[in-house]
């Protein structure tokens, strides 16, 4: 879910609770990346953990399916593209 070359990024600073911010900071330290990159990695991992079928069924914006990380077709494609 990292921005692709030429892809626009969202200028948004999430408001996190102190606990969530503290957890994210520790993840960032462990990955040796800034918090902004750490949160991207967290989001990249979510489709592997969460029930993607439930997320797709609950989605209110079907126009994003082709690029959605929770779309099972996209997950299969990403697995093929990622080097082992």
C-alpha distances in whole Angstrom, upper triangle without the diagonal:
4,6,8,12,14,11,12,11,13,16,16,17,17,20,20,23,25,24,20,20,23,20,17,20,21,17,17,20,20,17,19,16,16,15,13,11,12,11,7,8,10,7,6,9,11,11,13,15,15,18,15,18,19,16,17,20,20,18,19,17,17,17,13,13,13,9,9,7,11,12,14,15,11,11,14,13,10,13,15,13,13,16,18
4,6,9,11,9,11,9,11,14,15,16,17,20,20,24,25,25,21,20,22,21,17,19,20,17,16,19,19,16,17,14,14,14,11,9,11,10,7,8,11,9,8,12,13,14,16,18,19,21,19,22,23,20,20,24,23,21,22,20,20,19,16,16,15,12,12,11,14,16,18,18,14,14,17,15,12,15,17,14,13,16,18
4,7,8,6,7,7,10,13,14,16,17,21,22,25,27,27,23,22,25,23,20,21,23,20,18,22,22,19,19,16,16,16,12,11,14,13,10,12,14,12,12,15,17,17,19,21,22,24,21,24,25,22,21,25,24,21,22,20,20,18,15,17,15,12,13,13,16,17,20,19,15,16,19,17,14,17,19,16,16,18,21
4,6,5,8,9,13,16,18,20,21,25,26,29,31,30,27,26,28,27,23,24,26,23,21,24,24,21,21,18,18,19,16,14,17,16,13,14,17,15,14,17,19,18,21,23,24,25,23,25,27,23,23,26,26,23,24,21,21,19,16,17,15,11,14,14,17,18,20,19,15,16,18,15,13,17,17,14,14,17,20
4,5,9,10,14,16,19,21,23,27,28,31,33,33,29,28,30,29,25,26,28,25,23,26,26,22,23,19,19,21,17,16,19,19,16,17,20,19,17,21,22,22,24,27,27,29,26,29,30,27,26,30,30,27,27,24,24,21,19,20,18,15,17,17,21,21,23,22,18,20,21,18,16,20,20,16,17,19,22
4,6,9,13,15,18,21,23,27,28,32,33,34,30,29,32,31,27,28,30,27,25,28,29,25,25,22,21,22,18,17,21,20,17,20,22,20,19,23,24,24,26,29,29,31,28,30,31,28,27,30,30,26,27,23,23,21,18,20,18,15,18,19,22,23,25,23,20,22,24,21,19,23,23,19,20,22,26
4,7,10,13,15,18,20,24,25,29,31,31,27,26,29,28,25,26,28,25,23,27,27,24,24,21,20,20,16,16,19,18,15,17,20,17,17,20,21,21,24,26,26,27,24,27,28,24,23,27,26,23,23,20,20,17,15,17,15,12,15,16,19,20,22,21,18,20,22,19,18,21,22,19,19,22,25
4,7,9,12,15,17,21,23,27,29,29,26,25,28,27,23,25,27,25,23,26,27,24,24,21,19,19,15,15,19,17,15,18,20,17,17,21,22,22,25,27,26,28,25,27,28,24,24,27,26,22,22,19,20,18,15,18,17,14,16,17,20,21,24,23,20,22,24,22,20,24,25,22,22,25,28
4,6,9,12,14,17,19,23,25,26,22,21,24,23,20,21,24,22,20,23,24,21,22,18,16,15,12,12,15,14,12,15,17,15,16,19,19,20,23,25,24,26,24,27,27,23,23,26,25,22,22,19,21,18,16,19,18,15,15,16,19,21,24,24,20,21,24,22,20,24,25,22,22,25,28
4,6,9,11,14,17,20,22,24,20,19,23,22,19,20,23,22,20,23,25,22,23,19,16,15,12,13,16,13,12,16,17,15,16,20,19,20,24,24,24,26,24,26,26,22,22,25,23,20,20,18,20,18,16,19,19,16,16,17,19,21,24,25,22,23,26,24,22,25,27,25,25,28,30
4,7,10,13,16,19,21,23,20,18,22,22,19,20,23,22,20,23,25,23,23,19,16,15,11,14,16,14,14,18,18,17,19,22,22,23,26,27,26,28,27,29,29,25,26,28,26,23,23,21,23,22,19,22,23,20,20,20,23,25,28,28,25,26,29,28,26,29,31,28,27,30,32
4,6,9,12,16,18,20,17,15,19,19,16,18,21,20,18,22,24,22,22,18,15,13,10,13,15,13,13,17,17,15,18,21,20,22,25,25,24,27,25,28,27,23,24,27,24,22,21,20,23,22,20,22,23,20,19,20,22,24,27,28,25,26,29,28,26,29,31,29,28,31,33
4,6,9,13,14,16,14,12,15,16,14,15,18,18,16,19,21,20,20,17,14,11,9,13,14,11,13,16,16,15,18,20,20,22,25,25,24,27,26,29,27,24,26,28,25,23,23,22,25,25,22,25,26,23,21,21,23,26,29,30,27,27,31,30,27,30,32,30,29,31,33
4,6,10,12,14,11,10,14,14,12,14,17,16,16,19,21,20,20,17,14,11,10,13,13,10,12,15,14,14,17,19,18,20,23,22,21,24,23,26,25,21,24,26,23,21,21,21,24,24,21,24,25,22,20,20,21,24,27,29,26,26,30,29,27,29,32,30,29,31,33
4,7,9,11,10,9,12,14,12,14,17,17,17,20,22,22,22,19,16,13,13,16,15,13,15,18,16,16,20,21,19,22,25,23,23,25,25,28,26,23,25,27,24,23,23,23,26,27,24,27,28,26,23,23,24,27,30,32,29,29,32,32,30,32,35,33,32,34,35
4,6,8,6,6,9,10,9,11,14,14,15,17,19,19,20,18,15,12,12,15,14,11,15,16,14,15,19,19,18,21,23,21,21,24,24,27,25,22,25,27,24,23,24,24,27,28,25,27,29,26,24,23,23,27,29,31,29,28,32,32,29,31,34,33,31,33,34
4,5,5,6,8,10,10,12,14,15,16,18,20,21,22,20,18,14,16,18,16,14,18,19,16,17,21,21,19,23,24,22,22,25,26,28,26,24,27,29,25,25,26,27,30,31,28,30,32,29,26,25,25,29,31,34,31,30,34,35,32,33,36,35,33,36,36
4,6,5,6,9,10,10,12,14,15,16,18,20,20,19,17,14,16,18,16,15,19,20,17,19,22,22,21,25,26,24,24,27,28,31,29,27,30,32,29,29,30,30,33,34,31,33,35,32,29,27,28,32,33,36,34,32,36,36,33,34,38,37,34,36,36
4,5,5,6,9,10,11,12,14,15,17,19,20,19,17,14,16,18,15,14,18,18,16,18,21,20,19,23,24,21,21,25,26,29,27,25,29,30,28,28,29,30,33,34,31,32,34,31,28,26,26,30,32,34,32,30,34,35,32,32,36,35,32,34,34
4,5,5,6,8,10,11,12,14,15,16,18,17,15,11,13,15,12,11,14,15,12,14,17,17,16,20,20,18,19,22,23,26,24,22,25,27,25,25,26,27,29,30,27,28,30,27,24,22,23,27,28,31,28,27,30,31,28,29,33,32,29,31,31
4,5,5,6,9,10,10,12,14,15,16,15,12,9,11,13,11,10,14,15,13,15,18,18,18,21,22,21,21,25,25,29,27,25,28,30,27,27,28,28,31,31,28,30,31,28,25,24,24,28,30,32,30,28,32,32,29,30,33,32,29,31,31
4,5,5,6,9,10,11,13,14,15,15,13,10,13,15,12,12,16,16,14,17,20,19,19,23,23,22,22,26,27,30,29,27,30,32,30,29,31,31,34,34,31,32,34,30,28,26,27,30,32,34,31,30,33,34,30,31,34,33,30,32,32
4,5,5,6,9,10,11,12,14,14,13,10,13,14,10,10,14,13,11,14,17,16,16,20,20,18,19,23,24,27,26,24,27,30,28,27,29,30,32,33,29,30,31,28,26,23,24,27,28,31,29,26,30,31,27,28,31,30,27,29,28
4,5,5,6,9,10,10,12,11,10,6,9,10,7,7,11,11,9,12,14,14,14,18,19,17,19,22,23,27,26,23,26,29,27,26,28,28,30,30,27,28,29,25,23,21,22,26,27,29,26,24,28,28,25,26,29,28,25,26,27
4,5,5,6,9,10,10,10,8,6,10,11,8,9,13,13,12,15,17,17,18,22,22,21,22,26,27,30,29,27,30,32,30,29,31,31,33,33,30,31,32,28,26,24,25,29,30,32,29,27,30,31,27,28,31,29,26,28,28
4,5,5,6,9,10,10,10,9,12,12,9,11,14,13,12,16,17,16,18,21,21,20,22,26,27,30,29,27,30,33,31,31,33,33,34,35,31,32,33,29,27,25,26,29,30,32,30,27,30,31,27,27,30,29,26,27,27
4,5,5,6,8,9,9,8,11,10,6,9,11,10,9,13,14,13,14,18,18,17,19,23,23,27,27,25,27,30,29,28,30,30,31,32,28,29,29,26,24,21,22,26,27,29,26,24,26,27,23,23,27,25,22,23,23
4,5,5,6,5,6,5,8,8,5,8,10,9,10,13,14,14,16,20,20,19,21,25,25,29,29,26,29,32,30,29,31,30,32,32,28,29,29,26,24,22,23,27,28,29,26,24,27,27,23,24,27,25,22,23,23
4,5,5,7,8,8,12,11,9,12,14,13,13,17,17,17,19,23,22,22,24,28,28,32,32,30,32,35,34,33,35,34,36,36,32,33,33,29,28,25,27,30,31,33,29,27,30,30,26,26,29,28,24,25,24
4,5,8,10,11,14,12,9,12,14,12,12,16,16,15,18,21,20,20,23,26,27,31,31,29,31,34,33,32,35,34,35,36,32,32,32,29,27,24,26,29,29,31,28,25,28,28,24,24,27,26,22,22,22
4,5,9,10,12,9,7,11,12,9,11,14,14,14,16,19,18,19,22,25,25,29,29,27,29,33,32,31,33,32,33,33,29,29,29,26,24,21,23,26,27,28,25,23,25,25,21,21,24,22,19,19,19
4,7,9,12,10,9,12,13,12,14,17,17,17,20,23,22,23,25,29,29,32,33,30,32,36,34,33,35,34,35,35,31,32,31,28,27,24,26,29,30,31,28,26,28,28,24,24,27,24,21,21,21
4,6,8,6,6,10,11,10,12,15,15,16,18,21,21,22,24,28,27,31,31,28,30,33,32,31,32,31,32,32,28,29,29,25,24,22,24,27,28,29,26,24,27,26,22,23,26,23,20,21,22
4,5,5,6,9,10,11,13,15,15,17,19,22,22,23,24,28,27,31,31,28,30,33,32,30,31,30,32,31,28,29,29,25,24,22,25,28,29,30,27,25,28,28,24,25,28,25,23,24,25
4,5,5,6,9,10,10,12,14,15,17,20,21,21,22,25,25,29,28,25,28,30,29,27,28,28,30,29,26,27,28,24,23,21,23,26,28,29,26,24,28,27,24,25,28,26,23,25,26
4,6,5,7,9,10,11,13,15,16,19,20,21,21,25,24,27,27,24,26,29,27,25,26,25,27,26,23,24,25,21,20,18,21,24,26,27,23,23,26,25,22,24,26,24,22,24,25
4,5,5,6,9,10,11,13,15,17,18,19,20,24,23,26,27,23,25,28,27,25,27,25,27,26,22,24,23,20,19,17,19,22,24,25,21,20,23,22,19,21,23,21,18,20,21
4,5,5,6,9,10,11,13,16,16,17,18,22,21,25,25,22,24,28,26,25,27,26,27,27,23,24,24,21,19,17,19,22,23,25,22,20,23,23,19,20,23,21,19,21,21
4,5,5,6,9,10,11,14,15,15,16,20,19,23,22,19,21,24,23,21,23,22,24,24,21,22,22,19,17,15,17,20,22,23,20,19,22,22,19,20,24,22,20,22,23
4,5,5,6,9,10,12,14,15,16,19,18,21,21,18,20,23,22,20,22,21,22,22,18,19,19,16,14,12,15,17,19,21,17,16,19,19,16,17,20,18,17,19,20
4,5,5,6,9,11,12,13,15,18,17,21,21,19,20,24,23,22,24,23,24,24,20,20,20,17,15,12,15,18,18,20,17,15,18,18,14,15,19,17,15,17,17
4,5,5,6,10,11,10,12,16,15,19,19,17,19,22,21,20,22,22,23,24,20,20,21,18,15,12,14,17,18,20,18,15,19,19,16,17,20,19,17,19,20
4,5,5,8,10,10,11,14,13,17,17,14,16,19,18,16,19,18,19,20,16,16,17,14,12,9,10,14,15,17,15,13,17,17,14,16,19,18,16,19,20
4,6,7,8,10,11,14,13,16,17,15,16,20,19,18,20,19,20,20,16,16,16,13,11,8,10,13,14,15,12,10,14,14,11,12,15,14,13,16,16
4,6,6,7,9,12,12,16,16,14,16,20,19,19,22,21,21,22,19,18,18,16,13,10,10,14,14,16,14,11,14,15,12,12,16,16,14,16,16
4,5,5,6,9,9,13,13,11,13,16,16,15,19,18,19,20,17,16,18,15,12,9,9,12,13,16,14,11,15,16,14,14,18,18,17,19,19
4,5,5,7,6,10,11,9,11,14,14,14,17,17,17,18,15,14,15,13,10,6,6,9,9,12,10,8,11,13,11,12,16,16,15,18,18
4,6,8,8,12,13,12,14,17,17,17,21,21,20,22,19,17,18,16,13,10,9,11,10,13,12,9,11,14,12,11,15,16,14,17,16
4,7,8,12,12,12,14,16,17,17,21,21,21,23,20,19,20,18,15,12,10,13,13,16,15,12,15,17,15,15,19,20,18,20,20
4,6,9,8,8,11,13,13,14,17,18,19,21,18,17,19,17,14,11,9,12,12,15,15,13,15,18,17,17,20,21,20,23,22
4,5,5,7,9,10,11,13,16,18,17,20,18,16,18,18,14,12,9,11,10,14,15,13,15,18,17,17,21,22,22,24,24
4,5,5,6,9,10,10,14,15,14,17,14,12,14,14,10,9,5,7,7,11,11,10,13,15,15,15,18,20,20,23,23
4,5,5,6,9,10,14,15,13,16,15,12,15,15,12,12,8,8,8,11,13,12,14,17,17,18,20,22,22,26,26
4,5,5,6,9,12,14,14,17,16,14,17,17,14,13,10,11,11,15,16,15,17,20,20,21,23,25,25,28,28
4,5,5,6,10,11,11,14,13,11,15,14,11,10,7,9,11,14,14,14,17,19,18,19,22,23,23,27,27
4,5,5,9,9,8,12,11,8,12,12,9,10,7,7,9,12,12,13,15,17,17,19,21,22,23,27,27
4,6,9,11,10,13,13,11,15,16,13,14,11,10,12,15,16,16,18,20,21,22,25,26,27,30,31
4,6,9,10,14,13,12,16,17,13,14,11,12,14,17,18,18,21,22,22,24,27,27,28,31,32
4,6,7,10,10,9,13,13,10,12,10,11,14,16,16,17,20,21,21,23,25,26,26,30,31
4,6,9,10,11,14,15,12,15,13,14,17,18,18,20,23,23,23,26,28,28,29,33,34
4,5,6,8,11,12,10,13,12,12,16,17,16,18,21,21,21,24,26,26,27,31,32
4,5,6,9,10,9,13,12,10,14,14,14,17,19,19,20,22,24,24,26,29,31
4,6,8,9,9,13,13,12,15,15,14,17,19,19,20,23,24,23,25,29,31
4,6,6,6,10,10,9,13,13,12,14,17,16,16,20,21,20,22,25,28
4,6,5,8,8,6,10,9,9,12,14,13,14,17,19,19,20,24,26
4,6,9,10,7,10,9,7,11,13,11,12,16,16,16,18,22,24
4,6,9,8,11,10,7,10,12,11,11,14,15,15,16,20,22
4,5,5,9,9,7,9,12,12,11,14,16,16,17,20,22
4,6,8,9,6,6,10,10,9,12,14,14,14,18,19
4,6,9,7,7,11,12,11,13,16,16,16,20,21
4,5,5,6,9,10,11,13,15,16,17,20,21
4,5,5,6,9,10,11,13,14,15,19,20
4,5,5,6,9,10,11,13,15,18,19
4,5,5,6,9,10,10,12,16,17
4,5,5,6,9,10,11,14,15
4,5,5,6,9,10,13,14
4,5,5,6,9,12,14
4,5,5,6,10,12
4,6,5,8,9
4,6,8,9
4,6,9
4,6
4
